[in-house]
């Protein structure tokens, strides 16, 4: 992949971040089994250990591993060595690869702290899609879903304090019609899914040490009534007592230069307790894309006076509100410009590393974007980069193109609710997150089922985080008309492909219909913030401007659409889809008469990182837009 070429100011900022606060410090040398203290991202508790080094792997296409007891095997026969994160099907562009299979991962390790009083958890940052986990042959839990972390306790009865432990994970990435994103078949009979179905341990795995008391949730929530007002900061820490006795717990901390006392209380055995306080910050330094100022927050948890845990994060004081159908950042209307993205790489697939994440964030900044969007929650380190570089995030759960016949099932809605809750709990402290998006391209003509889902999801998001708006991205079709089912939403994102895809009955084939359509959306929802959440055209060759798939067509398409967007001062933002090419599915054409499957080629950057001609058109138009000052 070509090296990243950025303007000197952006390069300097990225270098400073990498040299100072971007990455958590690591010990000089890892243990023999690859365990190191700390996480590759900065924020969080200080009791985690990266499970690096050698892992073992084996495919299980016939799905016989449980019956043959792979989870109990001590020998290495049949297993191959690799490192995690890992995706097993990167480079295999076949239909079978997209459909998915079963595979197994194994990590042999010794505890970094053998003291008897310690409990241990294992944390998986992302596993696609269904996982079952064993420790030393004992089943300890399972999970469904990808892109969000989950923790499992290592049972004391199965854990070896001084000997070698064997952690085994069965991963099944065969998607169902009810999954996020759902499986299915395209019109040509090929597997679908929205983006490539990478199987594996897609992000890092950590051990987490618990010295009787652990932190299960931390909230640092700044509230700002006006740009010149004092801020009120809520600090809340939820702890869990793992011991069989009552504990005397005290929580203290700091926010910037101010000290915090969250109180003391007795926490019953095997129970939870919440500690909180509020802090008034007069004349706060506000976070925005132009000045992404961060306050450092720290917490210390003590049990009977003994320090058992430290926790740190970075917070930004800013307000995101709606007024007169506009999104307001720190009291000012915005006209944001940005890009969509997928965490994909030609060599690593979804299992990208820190350098690739820094490259993605740097490219977005070089383009002039103030906003990024993905169809799923991003890696924690990429969120931290967005915080530090000043990139607002449209944070979406992967409830993508779920058919109404499946959305009406209670089990599907419960899984969606769990995704939303997990995303908010995991990521709510990032000032870069602008809104919570509850899905993408559900039925464009919603009925009672979707209305029920929207109402419940909005209510849930507001209960967990009342400081951010809630939105939904929808396919832009004129025939949809005004939909009362969207009443509960704060933000509506329009996926605009006028002049690229024909749409049902050809209703979006003519790009000249775009302006009237956007005006009709504004008329339907005058009190909601409207975004163009996607627009884009494939390009992989030179050719006539009239020919779809040429660089010249892509340039003309982009310039036309951005001009239409700019002529609507009420539009709160416009996002190009996407920053860089990525894998979608076998036989993907994306509307291109000469496609290159499985690659989505609407990107402004080719898959190898080189720039298409349209990059410079977008960069110029983004720079010419007053994104943060309104019109």
C-alpha positions as CSV (number, residue, x, y, z in Angstrom):
1,X,0.0,0.0,0.0
2,X,1.4,3.4,-0.8
3,X,2.7,5.5,2.0
4,X,0.3,8.2,3.3
5,X,1.0,11.6,2.0
6,X,-0.6,14.3,4.1
7,X,-0.1,18.1,4.5
8,X,2.6,18.9,7.1
9,X,0.1,20.2,9.8
10,X,-1.9,16.9,9.7
11,X,1.3,14.8,9.7
12,X,2.7,16.8,12.6
13,X,-0.5,16.2,14.6
14,X,-0.6,12.5,13.9
15,X,3.0,12.2,14.8
16,X,2.5,14.1,18.1
17,X,-0.5,11.9,19.0
18,X,1.4,8.7,18.3
19,X,4.4,10.0,20.4
20,X,2.3,11.1,23.3
21,X,-1.2,10.1,24.2
22,X,-2.6,8.0,21.3
23,X,-1.4,4.6,22.4
24,X,-1.4,3.2,25.9
25,X,2.1,2.4,27.1
26,X,3.3,-1.2,26.8
27,X,6.0,-3.0,28.8
28,X,9.4,-3.3,27.4
29,X,9.0,-7.0,26.7
30,X,6.0,-9.3,26.5
31,X,5.7,-12.5,28.4
32,X,6.7,-15.7,26.7
33,X,3.1,-16.3,25.7
34,X,2.7,-12.8,24.2
35,X,0.7,-11.2,27.1
36,X,1.4,-7.5,27.6
37,X,0.0,-5.0,30.1
38,X,-2.4,-2.4,28.7
39,X,-4.5,-1.9,25.5
40,X,-3.6,-0.6,22.1
41,X,-6.1,2.2,22.6
42,X,-5.7,4.8,25.4
43,X,-8.9,5.1,27.4
44,X,-10.3,2.5,29.8
45,X,-9.2,0.6,33.0
46,X,-5.7,-0.2,33.9
47,X,-6.3,-3.8,34.6
48,X,-6.2,-5.3,31.1
49,X,-3.6,-7.4,29.4
50,X,-3.4,-7.9,25.6
51,X,-3.5,-11.5,24.6
52,X,-1.0,-11.2,21.8
53,X,1.7,-13.6,20.6
54,X,1.0,-16.9,19.1
55,X,-2.5,-18.2,18.7
56,X,-3.6,-21.5,17.1
57,X,-6.2,-21.9,14.4
58,X,-8.1,-24.5,12.4
59,X,-10.9,-24.5,9.9
60,X,-14.0,-26.7,10.5
61,X,-15.9,-26.6,7.3
62,X,-17.8,-29.8,8.0
63,X,-18.7,-28.4,11.5
64,X,-17.5,-31.5,13.4
65,X,-15.4,-29.7,16.0
66,X,-17.8,-29.8,18.9
67,X,-18.5,-33.5,18.3
68,X,-14.8,-34.2,18.0
69,X,-14.1,-32.0,21.1
70,X,-11.7,-29.5,19.6
71,X,-12.2,-27.5,22.7
72,X,-10.5,-30.2,24.8
73,X,-7.5,-30.9,22.6
74,X,-4.1,-30.3,24.2
75,X,-2.0,-31.4,21.2
76,X,-1.2,-29.0,18.4
77,X,-1.9,-31.5,15.6
78,X,-4.3,-30.0,13.1
79,X,-3.8,-26.4,14.4
80,X,-1.7,-23.8,12.6
81,X,0.0,-20.8,14.2
82,X,-1.1,-17.2,13.6
83,X,-1.6,-13.9,15.4
84,X,-4.9,-12.1,16.4
85,X,-6.7,-10.0,15.2
86,X,-7.2,-12.3,12.3
87,X,-9.8,-12.9,9.5
88,X,-9.5,-16.3,8.0
89,X,-11.0,-15.6,4.6
90,X,-9.3,-12.4,3.4
91,X,-8.3,-12.8,-0.2
92,X,-10.8,-15.6,-0.8
93,X,-13.4,-13.8,-3.0
94,X,-15.6,-16.9,-3.6
95,X,-19.3,-17.3,-2.9
96,X,-18.4,-19.9,-0.3
97,X,-16.1,-17.4,1.5
98,X,-18.9,-14.8,1.6
99,X,-21.5,-17.4,2.8
100,X,-19.3,-18.3,5.8
101,X,-18.1,-21.4,7.7
102,X,-16.9,-22.5,11.1
103,X,-13.4,-22.1,12.5
104,X,-11.6,-22.4,15.8
105,X,-9.1,-20.2,17.7
106,X,-7.0,-21.3,20.6
107,X,-4.7,-19.4,23.0
108,X,-2.5,-21.2,25.5
109,X,-1.4,-18.8,28.3
110,X,-0.4,-18.4,31.9
111,X,-2.0,-15.8,34.1
112,X,0.2,-12.7,34.5
113,X,-0.8,-12.5,38.2
114,X,-1.3,-15.8,40.0
115,X,-2.6,-14.4,43.4
116,X,-5.6,-16.4,44.6
117,X,-7.7,-13.3,45.3
118,X,-7.8,-12.2,41.7
119,X,-10.7,-12.9,39.4
120,X,-10.3,-12.8,35.6
121,X,-12.4,-11.9,32.6
122,X,-11.7,-12.3,28.9
123,X,-12.7,-9.4,26.6
124,X,-13.3,-9.8,22.9
125,X,-13.4,-6.5,21.0
126,X,-15.1,-8.0,17.9
127,X,-15.9,-11.6,16.8
128,X,-17.9,-12.3,13.6
129,X,-20.5,-13.6,14.2
130,X,-21.5,-16.4,16.6
131,X,-19.0,-17.5,19.2
132,X,-18.8,-20.2,21.8
133,X,-15.9,-20.0,24.3
134,X,-14.3,-22.7,26.5
135,X,-11.6,-22.5,29.2
136,X,-9.7,-25.7,29.8
137,X,-12.5,-27.6,28.2
138,X,-15.2,-25.9,30.3
139,X,-17.9,-23.9,28.5
140,X,-17.9,-20.3,29.8
141,X,-20.2,-18.5,27.4
142,X,-21.3,-17.5,24.0
143,X,-22.2,-14.3,22.0
144,X,-24.0,-13.3,18.9
145,X,-23.1,-10.3,16.8
146,X,-20.0,-8.5,15.6
147,X,-18.3,-5.0,15.9
148,X,-19.0,-4.6,19.6
149,X,-17.1,-5.9,22.6
150,X,-18.2,-8.6,25.1
151,X,-16.8,-9.9,28.3
152,X,-16.9,-13.4,29.9
153,X,-15.8,-14.4,33.4
154,X,-13.2,-17.1,33.6
155,X,-14.6,-19.5,36.3
156,X,-12.4,-20.0,39.3
157,X,-13.0,-23.8,39.2
158,X,-11.6,-24.1,35.7
159,X,-8.8,-21.5,35.9
160,X,-5.2,-22.7,36.6
161,X,-3.5,-20.1,38.7
162,X,0.1,-21.2,38.0
163,X,-0.2,-23.7,35.1
164,X,-1.0,-23.3,31.4
165,X,-4.6,-22.4,30.5
166,X,-6.2,-23.1,27.2
167,X,-8.8,-20.7,25.8
168,X,-10.7,-22.0,22.8
169,X,-13.2,-20.1,20.7
170,X,-15.5,-21.5,18.1
171,X,-16.5,-18.9,15.5
172,X,-19.4,-19.3,13.1
173,X,-19.8,-16.6,10.5
174,X,-22.6,-18.2,8.6
175,X,-25.2,-15.4,8.5
176,X,-28.9,-15.7,8.8
177,X,-31.7,-13.5,7.3
178,X,-32.2,-12.2,10.8
179,X,-28.6,-11.2,11.5
180,X,-27.0,-7.7,11.2
181,X,-26.4,-7.4,8.4
182,X,-28.6,-10.1,7.2
183,X,-27.6,-12.8,4.7
184,X,-29.7,-13.6,1.6
185,X,-29.3,-14.0,-2.1
186,X,-29.0,-11.4,-4.8
187,X,-31.0,-11.6,-8.0
188,X,-28.3,-13.7,-9.6
189,X,-28.3,-16.1,-6.7
190,X,-25.1,-14.9,-5.1
191,X,-24.8,-14.4,-1.3
192,X,-25.6,-10.9,-0.1
193,X,-24.8,-9.1,3.1
194,X,-24.0,-5.4,2.6
195,X,-20.2,-5.8,3.0
196,X,-17.8,-8.6,3.0
197,X,-18.4,-11.3,5.6
198,X,-15.0,-11.6,7.2
199,X,-14.9,-14.4,9.7
200,X,-12.6,-14.5,12.8
201,X,-11.4,-12.6,15.8
202,X,-11.5,-9.3,14.0
203,X,-10.2,-7.1,16.8
204,X,-8.0,-7.7,19.9
205,X,-8.6,-10.0,22.8
206,X,-7.7,-9.0,26.4
207,X,-7.5,-10.5,29.8
208,X,-8.9,-8.4,32.6
209,X,-7.8,-8.7,36.2
210,X,-10.3,-8.1,38.9
211,X,-9.0,-7.4,42.4
212,X,-12.4,-8.0,44.2
213,X,-13.9,-4.8,42.7
214,X,-14.3,-4.0,39.0
215,X,-15.7,-1.1,37.0
216,X,-18.5,-2.1,34.7
217,X,-19.4,1.3,33.3
218,X,-18.1,4.8,33.3
219,X,-20.1,7.9,32.1
220,X,-18.5,11.3,31.8
221,X,-21.3,13.4,30.3
222,X,-20.8,17.1,29.8
223,X,-24.0,19.2,29.4
224,X,-23.9,22.7,27.8
225,X,-26.9,24.9,27.6
226,X,-25.2,27.5,25.4
227,X,-21.8,28.2,23.9
228,X,-21.0,30.8,26.6
229,X,-22.6,29.0,29.5
230,X,-20.9,27.1,32.2
231,X,-20.9,23.4,31.6
232,X,-22.3,20.7,34.0
233,X,-20.4,17.4,33.9
234,X,-21.9,14.3,35.2
235,X,-19.4,11.7,36.4
236,X,-20.8,8.2,37.1
237,X,-18.9,5.0,37.9
238,X,-20.7,1.6,38.3
239,X,-18.7,-1.0,40.1
240,X,-19.2,-4.7,40.7
241,X,-18.2,-6.6,43.8
242,X,-16.9,-10.0,42.8
243,X,-16.1,-11.0,46.4
244,X,-18.2,-13.1,48.8
245,X,-18.1,-10.4,51.4
246,X,-19.4,-6.8,51.6
247,X,-16.8,-4.2,50.5
248,X,-16.2,-0.7,51.6
249,X,-15.7,1.1,48.3
250,X,-14.6,4.7,47.7
251,X,-14.4,6.3,44.2
252,X,-12.4,9.5,43.6
253,X,-11.0,11.1,40.5
254,X,-10.3,14.3,38.5
255,X,-11.6,16.1,35.5
256,X,-9.0,18.3,34.0
257,X,-7.4,20.1,37.0
258,X,-10.5,19.6,39.2
259,X,-10.8,16.9,41.8
260,X,-13.8,14.6,42.0
261,X,-15.3,12.8,45.0
262,X,-17.9,10.3,43.9
263,X,-18.5,9.0,47.4
264,X,-18.1,6.0,49.6
265,X,-20.5,3.2,50.4
266,X,-20.7,-0.5,51.3
267,X,-21.3,-2.8,48.4
268,X,-22.9,-6.1,49.1
269,X,-21.2,-9.3,48.0
270,X,-21.8,-10.2,44.3
271,X,-23.6,-7.0,43.6
272,X,-23.4,-3.7,41.8
273,X,-23.3,-0.1,43.0
274,X,-23.3,3.3,41.3
275,X,-21.2,6.3,42.4
276,X,-21.7,9.7,40.9
277,X,-21.2,13.4,41.2
278,X,-21.6,16.6,39.2
279,X,-19.0,19.2,38.4
280,X,-19.6,22.8,37.2
281,X,-17.0,24.0,34.7
282,X,-17.2,27.8,34.2
283,X,-15.9,29.1,30.9
284,X,-15.2,25.6,29.4
285,X,-12.9,25.1,26.4
286,X,-15.2,23.6,23.8
287,X,-14.6,20.7,21.6
288,X,-15.3,21.1,17.9
289,X,-13.7,19.8,14.6
290,X,-11.8,23.1,14.3
291,X,-10.5,22.9,18.0
292,X,-10.9,19.4,19.4
293,X,-10.0,20.2,23.0
294,X,-10.0,17.3,25.3
295,X,-10.2,17.1,29.1
296,X,-8.5,14.2,30.8
297,X,-10.7,12.4,33.3
298,X,-9.3,9.9,35.9
299,X,-10.9,7.7,38.5
300,X,-9.5,5.6,41.3
301,X,-11.4,2.8,43.1
302,X,-10.5,1.8,46.6
303,X,-11.6,-1.2,48.6
304,X,-11.2,-0.5,52.3
305,X,-8.6,2.1,51.6
306,X,-6.6,-0.2,49.2
307,X,-6.3,1.0,45.6
308,X,-7.8,-1.8,43.4
309,X,-8.3,-0.1,40.0
310,X,-7.6,3.0,38.0
311,X,-9.6,4.2,35.0
312,X,-8.9,7.1,32.5
313,X,-10.6,8.6,29.6
314,X,-10.7,11.8,27.6
315,X,-13.8,14.0,27.4
316,X,-14.9,16.9,25.3
317,X,-17.4,19.6,26.3
318,X,-19.7,20.5,23.5
319,X,-23.5,20.5,22.7
320,X,-25.3,18.9,19.9
321,X,-28.9,20.1,19.6
322,X,-31.6,20.8,17.0
323,X,-33.2,24.1,16.2
324,X,-35.5,25.0,13.3
325,X,-34.7,21.8,11.5
326,X,-30.9,22.3,11.7
327,X,-28.3,20.4,13.6
328,X,-26.5,22.8,16.0
329,X,-23.0,22.3,17.3
330,X,-22.2,24.5,20.2
331,X,-25.2,26.6,19.3
332,X,-24.3,27.2,15.7
333,X,-25.9,25.5,12.7
334,X,-23.6,23.2,10.7
335,X,-23.3,22.2,7.1
336,X,-21.0,19.2,7.6
337,X,-19.2,17.4,4.8
338,X,-17.8,13.9,5.3
339,X,-17.3,10.4,4.1
340,X,-18.5,6.9,4.8
341,X,-15.9,4.2,5.4
342,X,-15.3,0.5,6.0
343,X,-12.5,-0.9,8.1
344,X,-11.1,-3.0,5.2
345,X,-7.6,-3.6,3.8
346,X,-6.4,-5.6,0.8
347,X,-4.1,-7.7,2.9
348,X,-5.6,-7.8,6.4
349,X,-9.3,-7.5,5.5
350,X,-11.3,-6.3,8.5
351,X,-8.4,-7.1,11.0
352,X,-6.6,-3.8,10.4
353,X,-3.9,-2.4,12.6
354,X,-3.1,0.9,14.3
355,X,-1.2,2.2,11.3
356,X,-4.1,1.6,9.0
357,X,-6.5,3.3,11.4
358,X,-4.2,6.3,11.6
359,X,-4.1,6.3,7.8
360,X,-8.0,6.3,7.5
361,X,-8.3,9.2,10.0
362,X,-5.5,11.2,8.3
363,X,-7.0,10.7,4.9
364,X,-10.4,12.0,6.1
365,X,-8.8,15.0,7.5
366,X,-6.7,15.6,4.4
367,X,-9.9,15.5,2.3
368,X,-11.4,18.3,4.5
369,X,-14.0,16.1,6.1
370,X,-15.5,17.0,9.4
371,X,-17.6,13.8,9.7
372,X,-17.3,10.1,9.1
373,X,-19.9,7.3,9.0
374,X,-19.8,3.6,9.0
375,X,-22.5,0.9,9.0
376,X,-21.3,-0.4,12.4
377,X,-19.5,0.8,15.5
378,X,-15.8,1.5,14.8
379,X,-12.7,0.3,16.5
380,X,-12.1,2.1,19.9
381,X,-8.8,3.4,18.6
382,X,-10.5,4.9,15.6
383,X,-13.0,6.6,17.9
384,X,-10.1,8.1,19.9
385,X,-8.5,9.3,16.7
386,X,-11.7,11.0,15.8
387,X,-11.8,12.7,19.2
388,X,-8.3,14.0,18.8
389,X,-8.4,15.0,15.2
390,X,-11.9,16.6,15.3
391,X,-14.0,14.2,13.2
392,X,-17.7,13.9,14.1
393,X,-19.0,10.4,13.9
394,X,-22.4,9.2,12.7
395,X,-22.4,6.1,14.9
396,X,-24.6,3.4,13.5
397,X,-25.6,-0.1,14.5
398,X,-25.6,-2.7,11.6
399,X,-29.4,-3.0,11.4
400,X,-29.0,-2.8,7.7
401,X,-31.7,-3.7,5.1
402,X,-33.5,-6.0,7.5
403,X,-36.8,-7.1,5.8
404,X,-40.0,-6.1,7.7
405,X,-41.0,-9.8,7.9
406,X,-38.0,-10.4,10.1
407,X,-38.0,-7.1,11.9
408,X,-41.4,-7.9,13.3
409,X,-39.9,-10.8,15.2
410,X,-39.4,-10.0,18.8
411,X,-36.1,-11.8,18.9
412,X,-34.7,-9.7,16.1
413,X,-35.8,-6.4,17.8
414,X,-34.3,-7.6,21.1
415,X,-31.0,-8.2,19.4
416,X,-31.2,-4.8,17.7
417,X,-31.9,-3.2,21.2
418,X,-28.9,-5.0,22.6
419,X,-26.7,-3.7,19.8
420,X,-27.9,-0.2,20.4
421,X,-27.4,-0.4,24.2
422,X,-23.9,-1.9,23.8
423,X,-22.9,0.8,21.3
424,X,-24.0,3.6,23.6
425,X,-22.4,2.1,26.7
426,X,-19.1,1.4,24.9
427,X,-18.8,4.7,23.1
428,X,-20.9,7.4,24.8
429,X,-17.8,9.1,26.3
430,X,-16.4,10.1,22.9
431,X,-17.1,13.7,22.1
432,X,-16.7,12.9,18.4
433,X,-19.9,10.9,18.3
434,X,-22.6,13.2,16.9
435,X,-25.7,10.9,16.9
436,X,-26.9,7.4,17.4
437,X,-28.2,5.9,14.2
438,X,-30.6,3.0,14.7
439,X,-30.3,1.5,11.2
440,X,-29.9,1.9,7.5
441,X,-32.1,1.3,4.5
442,X,-35.0,-0.5,6.1
443,X,-38.2,-0.5,4.1
444,X,-38.6,3.0,2.4
445,X,-42.3,2.7,3.0
446,X,-42.4,1.9,6.7
447,X,-45.5,0.5,8.3
448,X,-46.5,-0.4,11.9
449,X,-43.5,-2.8,12.4
450,X,-40.9,-0.2,11.6
451,X,-42.7,2.5,13.5
452,X,-42.7,0.3,16.6
453,X,-39.0,-0.4,16.2
454,X,-38.2,3.3,15.7
455,X,-40.2,4.4,18.7
456,X,-38.7,1.8,21.0
457,X,-35.1,2.4,19.7
458,X,-35.4,6.2,20.1
459,X,-36.8,5.9,23.6
460,X,-34.0,3.5,24.5
461,X,-31.3,5.7,23.2
462,X,-32.7,8.8,24.9
463,X,-32.9,7.0,28.2
464,X,-29.3,5.9,28.0
465,X,-28.0,9.2,26.6
466,X,-30.3,12.2,26.5
467,X,-27.6,14.5,25.1
468,X,-27.4,13.3,21.5
469,X,-30.0,13.1,18.7
470,X,-31.1,9.8,17.2
471,X,-31.3,9.2,13.5
472,X,-32.0,6.7,10.7
473,X,-30.6,6.5,7.2
474,X,-33.2,5.7,4.5
475,X,-33.1,5.1,0.8
476,X,-34.1,8.3,-1.0
477,X,-37.2,7.5,-3.2
478,X,-39.8,10.1,-4.1
479,X,-42.6,7.5,-4.1
480,X,-42.1,7.1,-0.3
481,X,-43.8,10.4,0.4
482,X,-44.1,11.8,3.9
483,X,-43.8,9.1,6.5
484,X,-45.4,9.7,9.9
485,X,-43.6,6.6,11.2
486,X,-40.4,8.8,11.4
487,X,-42.0,11.2,13.9
488,X,-39.8,10.0,16.9
489,X,-36.6,10.6,15.0
490,X,-34.4,13.7,15.4
491,X,-32.3,13.2,12.3
492,X,-33.2,11.6,8.9
493,X,-30.4,10.6,6.6
494,X,-31.1,10.4,2.9
495,X,-29.1,7.9,0.8
496,X,-29.0,9.9,-2.5
497,X,-28.2,7.9,-5.7
498,X,-30.1,10.0,-8.2
499,X,-28.6,9.6,-11.6
500,X,-26.7,6.4,-10.6
501,X,-29.1,3.6,-9.7
502,X,-32.5,3.7,-11.4
503,X,-34.5,2.8,-8.3
504,X,-37.9,1.2,-8.3
505,X,-39.7,2.0,-11.6
506,X,-36.8,4.2,-12.6
507,X,-37.8,7.0,-10.2
508,X,-34.2,8.1,-9.4
509,X,-32.7,7.5,-12.8
510,X,-32.8,11.2,-13.6
511,X,-30.4,13.3,-11.5
512,X,-32.4,16.4,-12.3
513,X,-35.1,15.1,-10.0
514,X,-32.8,15.4,-7.0
515,X,-33.4,19.0,-6.1
516,X,-37.2,18.7,-6.0
517,X,-37.0,15.5,-4.0
518,X,-34.8,17.1,-1.3
519,X,-37.1,20.0,-1.1
520,X,-40.0,17.6,-0.6
521,X,-38.1,15.9,2.2
522,X,-37.7,19.3,3.9
523,X,-41.4,20.0,3.5
524,X,-42.2,16.6,5.0
525,X,-39.9,17.0,8.0
526,X,-39.4,20.7,8.7
527,X,-38.4,20.2,12.3
528,X,-35.9,17.4,11.8
529,X,-32.3,17.7,10.8
530,X,-31.8,16.4,7.3
531,X,-28.5,14.9,6.0
532,X,-27.5,13.3,2.8
533,X,-26.1,10.2,4.5
534,X,-24.7,8.7,1.3
535,X,-24.2,9.5,-2.3
536,X,-21.6,8.1,-4.8
537,X,-20.8,6.6,-8.2
538,X,-18.4,3.8,-9.2
539,X,-15.2,4.6,-11.1
540,X,-12.4,2.3,-12.3
541,X,-11.2,3.7,-15.6
542,X,-10.8,6.7,-17.9
543,X,-13.5,7.3,-20.5
544,X,-16.4,9.6,-21.6
545,X,-18.1,11.7,-19.0
546,X,-21.4,10.2,-20.1
547,X,-20.3,6.6,-19.4
548,X,-21.0,5.1,-16.0
549,X,-17.9,3.7,-14.3
550,X,-15.4,6.3,-15.6
551,X,-13.4,8.6,-13.5
552,X,-14.9,11.5,-15.5
553,X,-18.5,10.4,-14.8
554,X,-17.7,10.1,-11.1
555,X,-16.2,13.7,-11.1
556,X,-19.3,15.1,-12.9
557,X,-21.7,13.1,-10.6
558,X,-19.9,14.4,-7.4
559,X,-19.8,18.0,-8.6
560,X,-23.4,18.0,-9.6
561,X,-24.7,16.5,-6.3
562,X,-22.5,18.6,-4.1
563,X,-23.8,21.7,-5.9
564,X,-27.4,20.6,-5.3
565,X,-26.7,20.0,-1.7
566,X,-24.9,23.3,-1.2
567,X,-27.9,25.2,-2.6
568,X,-30.0,23.9,0.3
569,X,-29.0,26.0,3.4
570,X,-31.2,23.9,5.6
571,X,-29.3,20.7,4.9
572,X,-27.2,19.8,7.9
573,X,-24.6,17.7,6.1
574,X,-23.5,15.6,3.1
575,X,-21.4,12.5,3.2
576,X,-19.8,10.8,0.2
577,X,-19.9,7.0,0.1
578,X,-17.1,6.1,0.5
579,X,-13.6,7.3,1.4
580,X,-11.9,4.2,0.0
581,X,-12.8,1.1,-1.9
582,X,-13.7,-2.1,0.0
583,X,-14.9,-5.6,-0.6
584,X,-18.7,-6.1,-0.9
585,X,-19.7,-9.5,-2.3
586,X,-19.1,-11.8,-5.3
587,X,-20.4,-10.4,-8.6
588,X,-20.9,-7.0,-7.1
589,X,-21.3,-4.4,-9.9
590,X,-22.6,-1.4,-8.0
591,X,-24.3,0.0,-11.1
592,X,-21.0,-0.1,-13.1
593,X,-21.3,-1.7,-16.6
594,X,-17.6,-2.8,-16.3
595,X,-17.3,-3.7,-12.6
596,X,-14.4,-5.3,-10.7
597,X,-16.1,-7.6,-8.2
598,X,-16.1,-8.0,-5.2
599,X,-14.7,-4.4,-4.9
600,X,-17.0,-1.5,-4.2
601,X,-15.4,1.1,-6.4
602,X,-17.3,4.3,-5.4
603,X,-14.4,5.2,-3.2
604,X,-12.4,8.3,-3.7
605,X,-9.3,6.2,-3.0
606,X,-8.6,3.0,-4.8
607,X,-8.1,-0.1,-2.6
608,X,-4.4,0.4,-2.8
609,X,-4.8,3.9,-1.3
610,X,-4.1,5.9,-4.5
611,X,-6.3,8.9,-5.3
612,X,-8.8,9.0,-8.0
613,X,-9.4,12.3,-9.9
614,X,-12.6,12.9,-8.0
615,X,-10.7,13.1,-4.7
616,X,-9.5,16.6,-5.7
617,X,-13.0,17.7,-6.7
618,X,-14.3,16.7,-3.3
619,X,-11.4,18.2,-1.5
620,X,-12.0,21.5,-3.2
621,X,-15.7,21.6,-2.6
622,X,-15.3,20.6,1.1
623,X,-12.8,23.4,1.6
624,X,-15.2,25.9,0.0
625,X,-18.0,24.9,2.4
626,X,-18.5,26.8,5.6
627,X,-19.1,23.6,7.5
628,X,-19.1,24.9,11.1
629,X,-20.5,28.4,10.8
630,X,-23.8,27.8,9.1
631,X,-25.1,29.9,6.2
